[in-house]
Amino acid sequence: MSVVKNISAEARDAKKQELLASDALKGKPADMAEKIVEGQLGKYFAEALFARPAIH
């Protein structure tokens, strides 16, 4: 998702590690877990950006 590309690498990596460590992904194949996390990252950062007040 393009929103994730606009996020700093540090913030993205920290959230990615948090999501990869979640219980929901335990036992999933690594390639499937990566795809799930990429989708979750896109959703998380899109929601975070839209929740911020607009700057005029």
N, C-alpha and C positions, 0 to 999 in steps of 0.2 A: 504494500500500500504506500502511496506517495507521501502520506503524512509522516510515516516513520522515517523517511529519508531526511526530513527537516529537523529531526530531533538529534541532540548531541549523542555521540557514540557512547559516552559514559552513561548517560541516562538510559539509553536504549539497552546497553549491555546489562546494567543493573536490573532493569525490569525483566529482561530475558532470563537472567539467572534465577530470579525470584519465581518466574512462571515455570521454568524447567524443573525446579525443585518441588513444585506443588504435588500433593498427593494424587490429584486427578490424572497426572501423567505417569505415575508409577506403573511399570509393567508394559508400557507402550513401546513399540519399536522406535529407535532413535530418529529415523527419517520421518515417521508419523508425528512424533513429539515436536520436531522442528517445524513442521507445517502447521500444527495446531498453535504453537507458540507464535509463529509469524502472524497468524490471523488474530490472535489475542493481542499482540503488540499493536497492530493497526487499529483495532477497536479501542484499546485503552488510550492510546495517544490521541486519536480522533476525538474521543469523548472529553479528554482532558483539555484539548485545545478549544472545543466548542463551549466548555463550561467557563472559560475565562471571560471576563468582561471585555467588551470591545473597546479599543483605544481609538479615539478620534483625533 
